[in-house]
């Protein structure tokens, strides 16, 4: 599939690492948070009953004169509803009079106290439960789903289960979604060490919060001493999941093979050829379905797609256009 030519950042902004890091680091936070002030002022917390005793948090922002259309936005691994890329898109959607529903996965944001069991990436039923609960609350029109990185992976898996779970979805957009988790883990091991250090730091902080919330159940001090993502993931899978091996766990949330064969909801993947942690070769191993389209760009890094340091990203403009904003 040839890359789309619509996104061509200036030369100084074409580095995949610059694109990826600018998507999340503090350099852009002040400007984005200031712009998102109306969204944040309007937000209210929803604690969603997701079934089986699981609760997930959603921050819902309703504009004064809403269009009746709702968009669920889901962050990536160790991100949250407060992540810069989430806030940036959410404010743009809010300005276009969408109901904006920023969902937090289990143990993300300030939610470690809500559920005793530990987060892992195969907890699809509770995300389906969250979407069902939001569908009941915002029933004026079908929900739109937007996800970044692991959030994009979750949203595509939710959509593939839509008919079986009786979900009424208008469409899905997945930005830089995890396609094959084993390949992503390997990519993290072979790209710049800064990426693995970034995720290790955030994951250790998350585990400390989980232990503080449930001290009688968890002691992660020895796991936190491990020095790479593969070792930490394997140890946590062995101790705190139903999976026999790391490989079984990683296959459990892969999008390759027949995972998306049942996809009927119009879905779109936005992905860059130079993404440092999502190898695009896995696209050839996705199930063929008329409901899925893929937009590849030559540049963009991981969840970047910045044409300038400030202002809407190319991916955000694509999302707004697809939603008819």
Buried (B, 14 or more C-beta within 10 A) or exposed (E): EEBBEEBBBEEEBBBBBBBBBBBBEEEBEEBBBEBBEBBBEBBEEBEBBBEEEBBBBBBBBBBEEBBEBBBBBBBBBBBBBBBBBBBBBBBBBBBBBBBBBBBBBBBBBEBBEBBBBBBBBBBBBBBBBBBBBBBEEBEEEBBBBBBBBBBBBBBBBBBBBBEEBEBEBBBBBBBBBBBBBBBBBBBBEEBBEEBBEBBBEBBBEBBBBBBEBBEEEBEBEEBBEBEEBBEBBBBBBEEBBEBEEBEEBBBBBBBBEEBBEBBBBBBBBBBBBBBBBBBBEBBEBBBEBEBBEBBBBBBBBBBBBBBEEEEBBBBBBBBBEBBEB
